[in-house]
Amino acid sequence: MHVHTVLVSLADPRTSKRCQDVMESMRGKVDGMIDLRVDVNELAGAYSADIALTTTWTDLEAYHAYESDAVHLEVRAVVLDLMSAATTIDYTAAS
């Protein structure tokens, strides 16, 4: 399994619900996606992100297909408009 996590800092933290909703709108719509989780930070601090998106994929190939998937690109455009910065981590997890 491939795991992709994005930590998003929002330009305006008051948009966290909108960002969460748009990210969650991908659930069940992208081939190869096993799981999607969106968490909103409850304890803001100097080094904190506002949102964590974690997606789990059948394999790396499924993740690569997602990168150009129309559903993902629509969500990505909204998130890019809302965010001020983002960091990602990708790794292989045991099944």
Helices and strands as residue ranges (DSSP letters): E 2-10, G 13-15, H 16-24, E 33-40, E 51-57, H 60-66, H 70-82, E 83-92
